[in-house]
Amino acid sequence: MVEVVRAAATVPRDWAVEFATRAYIAAGVPEDAARKAGVAIVDADLHGTVTHGLKNLRNYVSGLLDKRINPRPNIQEVGGPAAAKIIDADNAHGHVAGHVGMERAIALAREFGVGNVFVRHSNHYGASGYWARLALQHNMIGFAFTTATASIAPWGAREALVGNNPPAWVVPTHVVDESAELQPADMDSMFLDIALSVVAGNRLDIYRRRHEPLPSTNWALDKSGEPTTDPAARQNGGSYAPLTEYKGSGMAIVLAAINNFLSGNVYDDQRTRPEGGQVHGSTSHWFTAYDVAQFVDPAQFTTQVRELRDRIHATTPRAGFERVYAPGEIENEKVRNYTKGGIPLEQFTVDELHWVAEHTGIPWDLPGKS
């Protein structure tokens, strides 16, 4: 779900990537990894997923500065069979571990047709869709999933036990030249990137920062398990409402069990310190790549995907809808618009970036301030 941004400033993508990159370098991340992390965090804003973009840079940088997150991890492959590997991220920033994990999955898919990688001892990696989209450069289907601290209650319970653990699938719509680097505006894929709660937890955080109640009672539950419009419900002992009730809760529980336990990690409800707060380095990720060419002709596959999208467009909109979108189209339109016109930032995001500049010593040269 794309959040409507109340823009206090509008910045070019290149400026945003450079700012985030400089911040990560100043926080101790090696330059190559910092640049990849900078691209990853800005990609969320570029797709309109402001919940997972630059609003979180302060949290990431502060964790790196005080060494709660390891800026220079020794990321290692520690096990797994031929076509599936386990990687220990050594408490890396999730944007760093994410690149290592998905790139390894792509390499395995090139060799075996399908590649799976399970990562343990990582941290928050932003939006799942970004990692799945990395497969498009190689004419592959991508899948990415991550665990999170407990924020959803098993259906019928009051206490949170499982994270809102978002999966993402990305399906190519065109065969690309793998030797030419794909730009975000060229990634015209069909994709789905969803939290397993009704809305992402960071979306509730946006309303908390705006000092506004939630617009729906379907988004969160209080500590008694009752619907609420309090955006701080989770922090006050409540939980996020699961997507489609017991189905979303069940998906979150099962997928987290696979990811956590196959990677050799603890479960979501075991990642919180007794005194409160997350145990850093306890996040798991799961990356899969499918090499389309080892299954069917890529041109045939992508043609069928485009034809499916056309049939979706040809369906009749019901009352209240102007048109029918295929999965990912709204976000793809955001990318094209923001690439041309700049990325809008809320005031609280501008404030967080200012904090980052002050605490890392990088220049505060924000363009487009309204």
HELIX and SHEET records of a PDB file:
HELIX    1   1 ARG A   13  ALA A   26  1                                  14    
HELIX    2   2 GLU A   31  LEU A   46  1                                  16    
HELIX    3   3 VAL A   50  HIS A   52  5                                   3    
HELIX    4   4 LEU A   54  ASN A   56  5                                   3    
HELIX    5   5 LEU A   57  LEU A   65  1                                   9    
HELIX    6   6 GLY A   94  PHE A  112  1                                  19    
HELIX    7   7 SER A  128  ARG A  133  1                                   6    
HELIX    8   8 LEU A  134  HIS A  138  5                                   5    
HELIX    9   9 PRO A  184  ASP A  186  5                                   3    
HELIX   10  10 GLY A  201  ARG A  210  1                                  10    
HELIX   11  11 TYR A  246  SER A  263  1                                  18    
HELIX   12  12 ASP A  268  GLN A  270  5                                   3    
HELIX   13  13 VAL A  292  GLN A  294  5                                   3    
HELIX   14  14 PRO A  298  ALA A  314  1                                  17    
HELIX   15  15 GLU A  329  GLY A  341  1                                  13    
HELIX   16  16 GLN A  347  THR A  360  1                                  14    
SHEET    1   A 2 ALA A   9  VAL A  11  0                                        
SHEET    2   A 2 ILE A 343  LEU A 345 -1                                        
SHEET    1   B 7 GLN A  76  GLY A  79  0                                        
SHEET    2   B 7 ALA A  84  ASP A  88 -1                                        
SHEET    3   B 7 VAL A 114  SER A 122  1                                        
SHEET    4   B 7 THR A 283  ASP A 291 -1                                        
SHEET    5   B 7 MET A 140  THR A 146 -1                                        
SHEET    6   B 7 PRO A 167  VAL A 171 -1                                        
SHEET    7   B 7 MET A 190  ASP A 193 -1                                        
SHEET    1   C 3 PRO A 227  THR A 228  0                                        
SHEET    2   C 3 ALA A 220  LEU A 221 -1                                        
SHEET    3   C 3 SER A 239  TYR A 240 -1                                        
END                                                                             
